[in-house]
Amino acid sequence: MKKKSKQAVVKSTKQVADVAEPTPKEWDGRLPAVGAVIKKTYHRQGIEVKVLENGFEYQGKIYKSISRVAMEIVKRPISGHVFFGLSK
């Protein structure tokens, strides 16, 4: 008795779907404008975070969110908006 091997069947389609351009992420109104520098003193050290179009720069590294920057600084989970005083 021979075993039948299972082979994947790949179908090719030539249709091209109309794909909408991805919409840019809406800007959080609590954040300063792109290019601004957020400054804070924490444990007697000056902290500067530059606001980028797609993230935040802190000590030469790029972070996706202001909360990630805050967590890097305090070494525990924390809201970046609360840490930097950006809450309304």
DSSP file with accessible surface (Angstrom, degrees, kcal/mol):
  #  RESIDUE AA STRUCTURE BP1 BP2  ACC     N-H-->O    O-->H-N    N-H-->O    O-->H-N    TCO  KAPPA ALPHA  PHI   PSI    X-CA   Y-CA   Z-CA
    1    1 A M              0   0  238      0, 0.0     2,-0.3     0, 0.0     0, 0.0   0.000 360.0 360.0 360.0 126.2    0.0    0.0    0.0
    2    2 A K        -     0   0  198      1,-0.0     2,-0.4     0, 0.0     0, 0.0  -0.699 360.0-128.7 -90.9 142.0    1.5    3.3   -1.1
    3    3 A K        -     0   0  204     -2,-0.3     2,-0.4     1,-0.0    -1,-0.0  -0.701  20.7-129.8 -85.8 136.7    1.1    6.4    1.1
    4    4 A K        -     0   0  202     -2,-0.4     2,-0.3     1,-0.0    -1,-0.0  -0.728  20.5-134.1 -84.8 131.2   -0.2    9.5   -0.6
    5    5 A S        -     0   0   92     -2,-0.4     2,-0.6     1,-0.0    -1,-0.0  -0.686  13.6-129.3 -86.3 142.3    1.9   12.5   -0.1
    6    6 A K        -     0   0  210     -2,-0.3     2,-0.4     2,-0.0    -1,-0.0  -0.797  28.4-174.4 -91.4 123.4    0.2   15.7    0.8
    7    7 A Q        -     0   0  162     -2,-0.6     2,-0.2     0, 0.0    -2,-0.0  -0.957  26.8-115.6-119.4 141.4    1.3   18.6   -1.4
    8    8 A A        -     0   0   95     -2,-0.4     2,-0.6     1,-0.0    -2,-0.0  -0.499  24.9-141.2 -72.9 137.4    0.2   22.2   -1.0
    9    9 A V        -     0   0  125     -2,-0.2     2,-0.6     2,-0.0    -1,-0.0  -0.908  15.3-164.6-103.0 122.0   -1.8   23.5   -3.8
   10   10 A V        -     0   0  133     -2,-0.6     2,-0.5     2,-0.0    -2,-0.0  -0.942   1.9-160.4-110.8 122.9   -0.9   27.1   -4.8
   11   11 A K        -     0   0  179     -2,-0.6     2,-0.5     2,-0.0    -2,-0.0  -0.877   8.4-144.9-103.6 135.2   -3.3   28.9   -6.9
   12   12 A S        -     0   0  104     -2,-0.5     2,-0.4     2,-0.0    -2,-0.0  -0.835  13.5-168.1 -99.9 131.6   -2.2   32.0   -8.8
   13   13 A T        -     0   0  109     -2,-0.5    -2,-0.0     2,-0.1     0, 0.0  -0.951  15.8-161.3-119.0 143.1   -4.6   34.9   -9.3
   14   14 A K        +     0   0  190     -2,-0.4     2,-0.3     2,-0.1    -1,-0.1   0.284  54.8 116.5-102.5   7.5   -3.9   37.7  -11.6
   15   15 A Q        -     0   0  177      1,-0.0     2,-0.5     0, 0.0    -2,-0.1  -0.594  50.7-155.1 -80.6 140.5   -6.4   40.1  -10.0
   16   16 A V        -     0   0  134     -2,-0.3     2,-0.2     3,-0.0    -2,-0.1  -0.969  11.5-145.6-115.9 120.2   -5.1   43.2   -8.4
   17   17 A A        -     0   0   76     -2,-0.5     2,-0.6     1,-0.1     0, 0.0  -0.574  21.7-111.4 -84.6 146.0   -7.3   44.7   -5.7
   18   18 A D        -     0   0  170     -2,-0.2     2,-0.5     1,-0.0    -1,-0.1  -0.683  38.6-166.0 -75.3 118.6   -7.6   48.4   -5.2
   19   19 A V        -     0   0  124     -2,-0.6     2,-0.1     3,-0.0    -3,-0.0  -0.938  14.8-129.6-112.4 127.5   -5.9   49.0   -1.9
   20   20 A A        -     0   0   87     -2,-0.5     3,-0.1     1,-0.1     0, 0.0  -0.405  32.1 -99.7 -72.2 148.6   -6.4   52.3   -0.2
   21   21 A E        -     0   0  167      1,-0.1    -1,-0.1    -2,-0.1     2,-0.1  -0.430  46.5-101.2 -63.0 140.3   -3.3   54.2    1.0
   22   22 A P        -     0   0  113      0, 0.0    -1,-0.1     0, 0.0     3,-0.0  -0.438  38.0-123.3 -65.4 137.6   -2.7   53.7    4.7
   23   23 A T        -     0   0  124     -2,-0.1     3,-0.1     1,-0.1     2,-0.0  -0.617  27.5-107.5 -82.1 141.4   -3.9   56.7    6.6
   24   24 A P        -     0   0  116      0, 0.0     2,-0.1     0, 0.0    -1,-0.1  -0.369  42.6 -95.4 -66.4 147.9   -1.4   58.4    8.8
   25   25 A K        -     0   0  192      1,-0.1     2,-0.1    -3,-0.0     3,-0.0  -0.395  45.2-107.6 -62.9 134.6   -1.8   57.8   12.6
   26   26 A E        -     0   0  179      1,-0.1     2,-0.3    -2,-0.1    -1,-0.1  -0.405  36.2-111.0 -66.4 141.2   -3.8   60.7   14.1
   27   27 A W        -     0   0  113     -2,-0.1     2,-0.5     1,-0.1    -1,-0.1  -0.545  25.8-120.4 -77.2 133.5   -1.6   62.9   16.3
   28   28 A D    >   -     0   0   50     -2,-0.3     3,-2.0     1,-0.2    -1,-0.1  -0.636  16.3-144.7 -74.0 118.4   -2.3   62.8   20.0
   29   29 A G  T 3  S+     0   0   55     -2,-0.5    -1,-0.2     1,-0.3     4,-0.0   0.646  94.6  66.7 -62.1 -14.9   -3.3   66.3   21.1
   30   30 A R  T 3  S+     0   0  100      2,-0.1    -1,-0.3    58,-0.0    -2,-0.0   0.692  88.8  82.7 -78.8 -16.6   -1.5   65.9   24.4
   31   31 A L  S <  S-     0   0   23     -3,-2.0     3,-0.1     1,-0.1    50,-0.0  -0.606  83.5-115.4 -89.8 148.0    1.8   65.8   22.7
   32   32 A P        -     0   0   42      0, 0.0     3,-0.1     0, 0.0    -1,-0.1  -0.229  49.8 -74.7 -69.6 170.4    3.8   68.8   21.6
   33   33 A A    >   -     0   0   72      1,-0.1     3,-2.1     2,-0.1    18,-0.2  -0.172  60.9 -80.3 -64.8 158.2    4.5   69.4   17.9
   34   34 A V  T 3  S+     0   0   80      1,-0.3    18,-0.2    -3,-0.1    -1,-0.1  -0.327 120.1  29.9 -58.6 134.4    7.0   67.4   15.9
   35   35 A G  T 3  S+     0   0   42     16,-3.0    -1,-0.3     1,-0.4    17,-0.1   0.177  90.6 125.6  98.6 -17.3   10.5   68.7   16.6
   36   36 A A    <   -     0   0   33     -3,-2.1    15,-3.0    14,-0.1     2,-0.5  -0.324  55.7-133.5 -71.1 157.5    9.7   69.9   20.1
   37   37 A V  E     -A   50   0A  69     13,-0.2     2,-0.5    -3,-0.1    13,-0.2  -0.968   9.0-148.1-115.9 124.1   11.9   68.8   23.0
   38   38 A I  E     -A   49   0A  12     11,-3.4    11,-2.4    -2,-0.5     2,-0.4  -0.804  19.9-164.1 -90.2 126.0   10.2   67.5   26.2
   39   39 A K  E     +A   48   0A 149     -2,-0.5     2,-0.3     9,-0.2     9,-0.2  -0.906  16.6 158.5-117.4 142.6   12.3   68.4   29.2
   40   40 A K  E     -A   47   0A  67      7,-2.1     7,-3.2    -2,-0.4     2,-0.5  -0.984  33.1-132.6-155.4 149.1   12.0   66.9   32.7
   41   41 A T  E     +A   46   0A 104     -2,-0.3     2,-0.4     5,-0.2     5,-0.2  -0.933  28.0 175.6-105.3 127.7   14.2   66.6   35.8
   42   42 A Y  E >  S-A   45   0A  62      3,-2.7     3,-1.3    -2,-0.5    -2,-0.1  -0.981  70.3 -12.5-136.4 122.1   14.2   63.1   37.3
   43   43 A H  T 3  S-     0   0  142     -2,-0.4    -1,-0.1     1,-0.3     3,-0.1   0.928 128.7 -55.7  50.6  48.0   16.4   62.2   40.3
   44   44 A R  T 3  S+     0   0  247      1,-0.2     2,-0.4    -3,-0.0    -1,-0.3   0.627 115.3 115.9  64.3  15.5   18.4   65.4   39.8
   45   45 A Q  E <   -A   42   0A 136     -3,-1.3    -3,-2.7     2,-0.0     2,-0.3  -0.952  66.5-124.3-115.5 137.5   19.2   64.5   36.1
   46   46 A G  E     -A   41   0A  68     -2,-0.4     2,-0.4    -5,-0.2    -5,-0.2  -0.609  25.4-162.4 -78.6 133.4   17.9   66.5   33.2
   47   47 A I  E     -A   40   0A   7     -7,-3.2    -7,-2.1    -2,-0.3     2,-0.4  -0.965   7.2-174.2-118.5 132.1   16.0   64.4   30.7
   48   48 A E  E     -A   39   0A 117     -2,-0.4    11,-0.5    -9,-0.2     2,-0.5  -0.996   1.9-177.3-128.9 127.9   15.4   65.6   27.1
   49   49 A V  E     -A   38   0A   0    -11,-2.4   -11,-3.4    -2,-0.4     2,-0.4  -0.990  16.6-145.2-125.5 123.4   13.1   63.7   24.6
   50   50 A K  E     -AB  37  57A  95      7,-2.2     7,-2.5    -2,-0.5     2,-0.5  -0.756  15.6-130.8 -91.5 133.2   12.7   64.9   21.1
   51   51 A V  E     - B   0  56A   0    -15,-3.0   -16,-3.0    -2,-0.4     2,-0.2  -0.720  29.5-172.0 -84.6 121.5    9.3   64.5   19.4
   52   52 A L  E >   - B   0  55A  43      3,-2.7     3,-0.8    -2,-0.5   -16,-0.0  -0.645  37.3-106.9-106.4 169.9    9.7   62.9   16.0
   53   53 A E  T 3  S+     0   0  143      1,-0.2    -1,-0.1    -2,-0.2     3,-0.1   0.882 119.0  22.2 -64.2 -36.7    7.1   62.3   13.3
   54   54 A N  T 3  S-     0   0  143     11,-0.0     2,-0.3    -3,-0.0    -1,-0.2  -0.094 133.5 -28.4-123.6  33.8    7.0   58.5   14.1
   55   55 A G  E <  S-B   52   0A   6     -3,-0.8    -3,-2.7     2,-0.0     2,-0.3  -0.997  73.0 -69.2 157.5-155.5    8.3   58.3   17.6
   56   56 A F  E     -BC  51  63A  11      7,-2.5     7,-3.2    -2,-0.3     2,-0.5  -0.995  27.9-140.9-140.9 140.8   10.5   59.8   20.2
   57   57 A E  E     +BC  50  62A  72     -7,-2.5    -7,-2.2    -2,-0.3     2,-0.4  -0.905  24.6 167.8-108.9 126.6   14.3   60.1   20.5
   58   58 A Y  E >  S- C   0  61A  22      3,-2.6     3,-2.0    -2,-0.5    -9,-0.1  -0.981  71.5 -15.8-138.7 122.6   15.9   59.7   23.9
   59   59 A Q  T 3  S-     0   0  153    -11,-0.5     3,-0.1    -2,-0.4    -1,-0.1   0.868 127.8 -52.6  51.3  42.5   19.7   59.3   24.3
   60   60 A G  T 3  S+     0   0   61      1,-0.2     2,-0.3     0, 0.0    -1,-0.3   0.432 116.5 109.0  80.4  -2.1   20.2   58.5   20.7
   61   61 A K  E <   -C   58   0A 122     -3,-2.0    -3,-2.6     2,-0.0     2,-0.5  -0.831  63.4-132.2-107.4 149.3   17.6   55.7   20.6
   62   62 A I  E     -C   57   0A 105     -2,-0.3     2,-0.3    -5,-0.2    -5,-0.2  -0.843  21.6-169.5-102.2 131.1   14.2   55.9   18.8
   63   63 A Y  E     -C   56   0A  31     -7,-3.2    -7,-2.5    -2,-0.5     3,-0.0  -0.920  23.6-139.1-119.1 146.9   11.1   54.7   20.8
   64   64 A K  S    S+     0   0  187     -2,-0.3     2,-0.3    -9,-0.2    -1,-0.1   0.752  85.2  26.3 -75.5 -26.9    7.6   54.2   19.3
   65   65 A S  S  > S-     0   0   42     -9,-0.1     4,-1.3     1,-0.1     3,-0.2  -0.969  70.6-125.0-139.3 156.7    5.8   55.7   22.3
   66   66 A I  H  > S+     0   0    4     -2,-0.3     4,-2.2     1,-0.2     5,-0.1   0.822 112.9  59.9 -67.9 -27.5    6.4   58.3   25.0
   67   67 A S  H  > S+     0   0   30      1,-0.2     4,-2.8     2,-0.2    -1,-0.2   0.880  99.9  54.8 -68.6 -36.1    5.5   55.6   27.5
   68   68 A R  H  > S+     0   0  148      2,-0.2     4,-1.9     1,-0.2    -1,-0.2   0.887 108.3  49.6 -63.2 -37.8    8.3   53.4   26.3
   69   69 A V  H  X S+     0   0    0     -4,-1.3     4,-1.9     2,-0.2    -2,-0.2   0.950 111.2  48.6 -64.2 -47.6   10.7   56.3   27.0
   70   70 A A  H  X S+     0   0    0     -4,-2.2     4,-2.7     1,-0.2     5,-0.3   0.914 110.8  50.5 -59.9 -41.9    9.3   56.7   30.5
   71   71 A M  H  X S+     0   0   48     -4,-2.8     4,-1.8     7,-0.2     5,-0.4   0.867 107.3  54.3 -66.3 -34.4    9.6   53.0   31.2
   72   72 A E  H  < S+     0   0   71     -4,-1.9    -1,-0.2    -5,-0.2    -2,-0.2   0.893 113.2  43.9 -63.9 -36.2   13.2   53.1   30.1
   73   73 A I  H  < S+     0   0   25     -4,-1.9    -2,-0.2     1,-0.2    -1,-0.2   0.944 123.8  31.0 -76.0 -49.0   13.9   55.9   32.6
   74   74 A V  H  < S-     0   0   17     -4,-2.7    -2,-0.2     2,-0.2    -3,-0.2   0.566  96.5-132.5 -92.4  -8.9   12.1   54.6   35.6
   75   75 A K  S  < S+     0   0  153     -4,-1.8    -3,-0.1    -5,-0.3    -4,-0.1   0.811  76.9  75.0  62.5  33.2   12.6   50.9   35.0
   76   76 A R  S    S-     0   0  146     -5,-0.4    -2,-0.2    -6,-0.2    -1,-0.2  -0.971  96.3 -73.2-160.8 161.5    8.9   50.0   35.6
   77   77 A P        +     0   0  106      0, 0.0     2,-0.3     0, 0.0    -9,-0.1  -0.397  63.5 149.4 -63.0 133.0    5.6   50.3   33.8
   78   78 A I        -     0   0   38    -11,-0.2     2,-0.4    -2,-0.1    -7,-0.2  -0.970  50.9-100.1-160.5 149.8    4.3   53.9   33.8
   79   79 A S     >  -     0   0   49     -2,-0.3     4,-2.8     1,-0.2     5,-0.2  -0.624  23.5-150.5 -74.1 127.5    2.3   56.2   31.6
   80   80 A G  H  > S+     0   0    0     -2,-0.4     4,-2.5     1,-0.2     6,-0.3   0.868  96.9  55.7 -66.3 -35.6    4.5   58.5   29.6
   81   81 A H  H  4>S+     0   0   21      2,-0.2     5,-3.3     1,-0.2     6,-0.9   0.910 112.6  41.7 -64.5 -39.7    1.8   61.2   29.5
   82   82 A V  H >45S+     0   0   96      3,-0.2     3,-1.1     4,-0.2    -2,-0.2   0.946 114.1  51.7 -71.6 -46.6    1.7   61.2   33.3
   83   83 A F  H 3<5S+     0   0   15     -4,-2.8    -2,-0.2     1,-0.3    -3,-0.2   0.904 117.1  38.2 -58.1 -43.7    5.5   60.9   33.8
   84   84 A F  T 3<5S-     0   0   20     -4,-2.5    -1,-0.3    -5,-0.2    -2,-0.2   0.420 113.6-114.8 -91.4   3.8    6.2   63.9   31.5
   85   85 A G  T < 5S+     0   0   62     -3,-1.1    -3,-0.2    -4,-0.3    -4,-0.1   0.858  74.7 131.6  69.9  36.6    3.2   65.9   32.7
   86   86 A L      < +     0   0   29     -5,-3.3    -4,-0.2    -6,-0.3     2,-0.1   0.394  32.0 115.5-101.3   2.1    1.4   65.8   29.3
   87   87 A S              0   0   63     -6,-0.9     0, 0.0    -5,-0.1     0, 0.0  -0.446 360.0 360.0 -74.1 145.0   -2.0   64.7   30.6
   88   88 A K              0   0  207     -2,-0.1    -2,-0.1     0, 0.0    -1,-0.0  -0.777 360.0 360.0-106.3 360.0   -4.9   67.1   30.2
